[in-house]
């Protein structure tokens, strides 16, 4: 039995099959990439949200500290300022602990 269909018809059918399968293949490849992009956007938004929250919290703590200082009497404020300066001065003079020298990277 001989196949009497022309070769052009077979080629046309083959091309049609490829034309149908190829877009499906690219859609399958494109879907994970799109999901990955969306994931990155979500991560970026979450990081921005964390930064905003940290800023807000820091600002709130600063306002509480200022309010605490306003409540104190003039003499107490002066005494607090002196002790803060003294602590800062002592902290600068004091060296680092001996065990930190052991783990220092050169």
C-alpha positions in Angstrom: 0.0 0.0 0.0 1.3 3.3 -1.1 0.7 6.5 0.7 -0.7 8.8 -2.0 -0.9 12.0 0.1 1.4 14.7 -1.1 4.5 15.6 0.9 3.3 19.2 1.2 0.2 18.2 3.1 2.3 16.2 5.6 4.6 19.2 6.1 1.6 21.5 6.5 0.1 19.2 9.2 3.5 19.0 10.9 3.8 22.8 10.9 0.3 23.2 12.3 1.1 20.8 15.2 4.2 22.8 16.0 2.3 26.0 15.8 -0.2 24.6 18.4 2.4 23.1 20.7 5.0 25.8 20.7 2.9 28.5 22.4 1.8 26.1 25.1 5.5 25.3 25.7 6.4 28.9 26.1 3.4 29.6 28.4 4.6 26.8 30.7 8.1 28.3 30.8 6.7 31.9 31.3 4.5 31.0 34.3 7.3 30.3 36.9 9.2 33.4 35.7 6.1 35.6 36.3 5.6 34.0 39.7 9.2 34.7 40.6 8.8 38.3 39.6 5.7 38.6 41.8 7.5 37.0 44.7 10.3 39.5 44.4 7.8 42.4 44.4 6.2 41.0 47.5 9.6 40.6 49.2 10.5 44.2 48.3 7.2 45.5 49.7 7.7 43.5 52.9 11.2 45.0 53.4 9.8 48.5 52.8 7.1 47.8 55.4 9.7 46.6 57.9 11.8 49.7 57.4 8.8 52.0 57.8 7.9 50.1 61.0 11.4 50.4 62.4 11.5 54.1 61.6 8.1 54.6 63.3 9.2 52.7 66.4 12.5 54.6 66.6 10.6 57.9 66.4 8.2 56.8 69.0 11.0 55.8 71.4 12.7 59.2 70.8 9.4 61.0 71.6 9.0 59.0 74.8 12.6 59.8 75.9 12.0 63.6 75.2 8.7 63.5 77.1 10.5 61.7 80.0 13.1 64.5 80.1 10.5 67.2 80.0 8.8 65.8 83.1 12.0 66.0 85.2 12.8 69.1 87.3 15.6 71.4 86.2 18.0 70.0 88.8 17.3 66.5 87.8 17.8 67.3 84.1 21.2 68.8 85.0 22.2 65.8 87.1 21.1 63.4 84.3 23.1 65.4 81.7 26.2 65.2 84.0 25.9 61.5 84.5 25.4 60.9 80.8 28.6 62.9 79.9 30.5 61.1 82.6 29.4 57.7 81.3 30.3 58.7 77.7 33.8 59.8 78.9 34.4 56.6 80.8 33.2 54.5 77.9 35.7 56.1 75.6 38.6 55.5 78.0 37.7 51.9 78.7 39.3 49.4 76.4 37.7 46.4 74.8 37.6 43.1 76.8 40.5 40.7 76.5 38.4 37.9 75.0 37.4 40.1 72.1 41.0 40.3 71.1 41.1 36.6 70.8 38.4 36.5 68.2 39.4 39.6 66.2 39.9 39.0 62.5 43.0 40.5 61.1 
